């Protein structure tokens, strides 16, 4: 049986926050009504000011996004997200596509993200990975009805189910923020990608290893050898 490798999307394989770029692109193309991006900015400002903790801010963003997708087909959203990834492929860190070709020989690779499932599924299909864990948008018979069925904001410890299935031996997780701590705590090799100063303090306390887009491939493959 292969081992387990877990990767966050934003800040780990995508340069920035994909949901922000996605929402702006959806507004430009009139896929959704204009105004959502301004609501997202308001929530982001409250988070930066300390008015909202991460989970509250993430859940608020997911909720307002979900309300703008009511009535759309889930599969259409997956395809729309795939088109977005192809359009924004210059924001994908080049290391990832090369790394996974080697890593797939020994590991099943899953994405773990606070983004909705249609985005996670699109990234999983784009890179031909084993699967994903993500927030879930509520749907009925393949049609979005709005609201959040499951949020991974502050809830990445849900990966324990995968750890139990694959075993901790040889397991890898790569995250970049406080929201990834629960996931990183559960694996044998926790790696933190280009953390901010606050996350660096946590990394130092936990004695985790910091990597960047230039060192992560060597770090993982050397660990495997």
Secondary structure per residue as TSV (DSSP state, phi and psi in degrees):
chain	resnum	aa	ss	phi	psi
A	1	X	-	360.0	139.0
A	2	X	-	-72.0	164.8
A	3	X	E	-89.7	-179.6
A	4	X	E	-114.6	134.2
A	5	X	E	-128.5	130.9
A	6	X	E	-120.5	131.1
A	7	X	E	-129.5	130.6
A	8	X	-	-68.8	163.3
A	9	X	S	-94.5	-65.7
A	10	X	B	-69.3	126.5
A	11	X	T	82.4	-6.0
A	12	X	T	-118.0	-48.3
A	13	X	T	-118.3	-13.9
A	14	X	B	-121.7	130.6
A	15	X	S	-79.8	94.6
A	16	X	S	115.8	-157.3
A	17	X	-	-109.4	109.3
A	18	X	H	-61.7	-34.5
A	19	X	H	-64.1	-34.3
A	20	X	H	-66.3	-46.7
A	21	X	H	-65.8	-38.8
A	22	X	H	-63.1	-47.3
A	23	X	H	-63.1	-43.0
A	24	X	H	-63.1	-39.5
A	25	X	H	-67.3	-39.6
A	26	X	H	-63.8	-35.6
A	27	X	H	-69.5	-43.8
A	28	X	H	-60.0	-37.7
A	29	X	T	-88.8	3.7
A	30	X	T	61.5	23.8
A	31	X	S	-69.6	-32.6
A	32	X	S	-129.3	163.6
A	33	X	-	-69.9	146.1
A	34	X	T	-68.8	148.2
A	35	X	T	123.1	-23.9
A	36	X	H	-64.7	-41.8
A	37	X	H	-60.3	-38.0
A	38	X	H	-64.4	-37.1
A	39	X	H	-65.6	-40.1
A	40	X	H	-62.6	-42.3
A	41	X	H	-63.1	-37.7
A	42	X	H	-63.4	-43.5
A	43	X	H	-65.1	-42.6
A	44	X	H	-61.5	-39.9
A	45	X	H	-64.6	-40.3
A	46	X	H	-64.7	-36.2
A	47	X	H	-66.9	-44.3
A	48	X	H	-65.2	-32.9
A	49	X	T	-81.4	-5.0
A	50	X	T	85.3	7.3
A	51	X	S	-74.4	-26.5
A	52	X	S	-127.3	136.9
A	53	X	-	-76.0	167.9
A	54	X	H	-54.9	-48.4
A	55	X	H	-60.2	-44.4
A	56	X	H	-62.8	-41.3
A	57	X	H	-67.2	-44.8
A	58	X	H	-62.0	-45.3
A	59	X	H	-63.7	-38.5
A	60	X	H	-65.0	-41.7
A	61	X	H	-64.8	-43.7
A	62	X	H	-62.1	-41.1
A	63	X	H	-64.3	-49.3
A	64	X	H	-65.7	-32.7
A	65	X	H	-66.4	-43.8
A	66	X	H	-60.5	-35.7
A	67	X	H	-67.6	-24.6
A	68	X	T	-86.5	-2.6
A	69	X	S	-112.0	3.6
A	70	X	T	-57.6	132.7
A	71	X	T	93.6	-12.7
A	72	X	-	-84.9	151.8
A	73	X	B	-79.1	135.1
A	74	X	H	-57.6	-45.7
A	75	X	H	-64.6	-33.9
A	76	X	H	-63.4	-37.2
A	77	X	H	-67.9	-38.3
A	78	X	H	-60.5	-46.5
A	79	X	H	-64.8	-37.8
A	80	X	H	-66.1	-37.8
A	81	X	H	-68.4	-37.2
A	82	X	H	-61.1	-42.5
A	83	X	H	-63.1	-38.1
A	84	X	H	-62.0	-45.5
A	85	X	H	-60.9	-43.1
A	86	X	H	-64.3	-37.3
A	87	X	H	-69.9	-33.4
A	88	X	T	-107.5	25.5
A	89	X	G	-63.0	-18.5
A	90	X	G	-68.8	-13.9
A	91	X	G	-94.1	-0.8
A	92	X	B	-82.5	132.4
A	93	X	-	-66.4	124.0
A	94	X	H	-57.2	-29.9
A	95	X	H	-57.4	-33.5
A	96	X	H	-66.0	-46.2
A	97	X	H	-61.1	-37.2
A	98	X	H	-74.0	-42.4
A	99	X	H	-61.3	-45.5
A	100	X	H	-66.7	-23.3
A	101	X	H	-63.4	-36.2
A	102	X	H	-81.7	-42.3
A	103	X	H	-66.5	-31.5
A	104	X	T	-62.7	-19.3
A	105	X	T	-67.4	-27.3
A	106	X	T	-121.5	-17.0
A	107	X	E	-131.3	148.3
A	108	X	E	-89.8	132.2
A	109	X	E	-109.0	126.1
A	110	X	E	-121.4	145.2
A	111	X	E	-93.3	140.9
A	112	X	E	-129.4	113.7
A	113	X	E	-146.7	151.0
A	114	X	E	-76.6	-17.5
A	115	X	E	-57.7	158.4
A	116	X	E	-65.5	162.7
A	117	X	H	-62.6	-33.2
A	118	X	H	-66.7	-31.5
A	119	X	H	-73.5	-45.6
A	120	X	H	-61.8	-40.3
A	121	X	H	-64.9	-37.9
A	122	X	H	-65.1	-45.1
A	123	X	H	-63.8	-38.9
A	124	X	H	-63.2	-42.6
A	125	X	H	-68.2	-40.3
A	126	X	H	-59.5	-41.4
A	127	X	H	-98.1	-0.2
A	128	X	T	55.7	57.7
A	129	X	-	-97.8	176.5
A	130	X	S	-76.6	-30.7
A	131	X	E	171.0	-167.9
A	132	X	E	-155.9	156.7
A	133	X	E	-122.4	132.2
A	134	X	E	-154.9	173.3
A	135	X	E	-67.3	154.0
A	136	X	E	-121.9	131.6
A	137	X	E	-88.3	141.7
A	138	X	E	-72.4	133.9
A	139	X	E	-143.7	156.3
A	140	X	E	-133.8	123.0
A	141	X	T	53.3	38.6
A	142	X	T	81.3	5.1
A	143	X	E	-112.8	133.3
A	144	X	E	-70.6	128.1
A	145	X	E	-112.0	3.6
A	146	X	E	90.2	171.6
A	147	X	E	75.6	174.1
A	148	X	E	-112.1	121.6
A	149	X	E	-81.0	-36.3
A	150	X	E	-151.8	134.3
A	151	X	-	-114.9	135.7
A	152	X	-	-96.6	8.1
A	153	X	T	-65.7	113.7
A	154	X	T	69.0	20.9
A	155	X	-	-138.3	30.6
A	156	X	G	-79.4	-2.9
A	157	X	G	-64.6	-8.5
A	158	X	G	-61.5	-16.3
A	159	X	G	-67.6	-9.2
A	160	X	H	-55.1	-34.1
A	161	X	H	-61.4	-39.3
A	162	X	H	-71.5	-39.4
A	163	X	H	-60.5	-42.5
A	164	X	H	-63.0	-35.3
A	165	X	H	-72.5	-45.9
A	166	X	H	-91.0	-25.8
A	167	X	-	92.2	152.5
A	168	X	S	-76.4	-26.3
A	169	X	T	-56.8	120.6
A	170	X	T	77.3	4.1
A	171	X	-	-73.8	146.5
A	172	X	E	-131.0	141.0
A	173	X	E	-138.9	139.2
A	174	X	E	-125.2	120.3
A	175	X	E	-135.0	-178.9
A	176	X	-	-139.3	-5.7
A	177	X	S	-140.4	174.9
A	178	X	G	-58.8	-29.4
A	179	X	G	-66.4	-14.3
A	180	X	G	-94.8	-3.1
A	181	X	H	-58.7	-46.6
A	182	X	H	-60.2	-37.4
A	183	X	H	-69.2	-45.4
A	184	X	H	-64.5	-32.7
A	185	X	T	-63.8	-21.1
A	186	X	T	-95.7	-10.0
A	187	X	S	-107.6	167.2
A	188	X	S	-74.9	-39.6
A	189	X	E	-120.2	93.1
A	190	X	E	-89.0	125.7
A	191	X	E	-121.4	138.6
A	192	X	E	-117.0	120.9
A	193	X	E	-89.2	116.2
A	194	X	S	41.6	59.6
A	195	X	-	-72.0	157.4
A	196	X	-	-79.0	177.2
A	197	X	H	-61.1	-38.6
A	198	X	H	-64.4	-43.2
A	199	X	H	-69.9	-30.2
A	200	X	H	-61.3	-35.7
A	201	X	H	-64.7	-40.4
A	202	X	H	-67.0	-42.4
A	203	X	H	-60.0	-42.6
A	204	X	H	-63.8	-42.2
A	205	X	H	-65.3	-39.7
A	206	X	H	-81.9	-15.2
A	207	X	T	63.0	38.3
A	208	X	-	-84.3	169.4
A	209	X	E	-101.8	134.1
A	210	X	E	-91.7	135.2
A	211	X	E	-129.5	165.5
A	212	X	-	-133.1	-179.1
A	213	X	T	-63.6	-16.9
A	214	X	T	-95.3	-19.2
A	215	X	T	-112.7	-13.5
A	216	X	H	-64.3	-40.1
A	217	X	H	-62.0	-49.3
A	218	X	H	-62.3	-40.4
A	219	X	H	-61.2	-46.2
A	220	X	H	-70.5	-47.4
A	221	X	H	-69.3	-34.6
A	222	X	H	-68.9	-35.2
A	223	X	H	-65.1	-39.1
A	224	X	H	-66.3	-35.7
A	225	X	-	-74.7	360.0
